[in-house]
Amino acid sequence: MQALTNRAQAVNRKPMTIMEKLYLPSIAKGMGITFSHIFKKQPTIQYPEEKRPFSPVFRGLHVLNRDEEGRERCTACGLCAVACPAEAITMEAAERLPGEENLYREEKYAARYEINMLRCIFCGLCEEACPKDAIYLSETFAPANFARKGFIYGKDDLLIPDPTKDPAGFAAAKGEGQ
């Protein structure tokens, strides 16, 4: 049978010489490579003090957005849940009650909104599917956790701060003023 590539090489079966049996030249060659790396620049980043620059297309944690008046943008249309290939998003819709006009933009809102980060593949399709720009993927890492329930983020975990009550937190969540 013929090989698919021409990378095959015949194995050298000749006996080793005395110098090769001592492995001294090979050890010296390996030590030379090791010592040459001592004087090269370290690729390690000292994490807490020094932050690594991210790619402009990095996708991190999900964030539910608010408008400038502090109302939630999500109208519970379900397009993000339908677009999610991993089926990580679940939501339940509810109708706005009289007197809640300052909380929600539309008549419908997401009463329950959850993202299972163990299933999420950070593809960004939920962000693209949202017609109201209610969800986007921030430049924040998903934090480590020890329990499975800690990876299921609810609406209170995902919603950014209210700009009328916490303008600095709102600007930080939007990525402004950094």
Protein Blocks (a to p, Z undefined) as FASTA:
>chain_A
ZZfbfkbccddfbdcdfklmnommmmmmmmmmmmmmmmpccfbdcfklpccdddfkbccd
ddddddfkopafbgolommmmmpmnlpaccddddddehilmmpmblbdcfbacddfklpg
olommmmmpmnlpaccdfbdcdddfbfklmmccfklmpccdfklmmmlmmmmnopaZZ
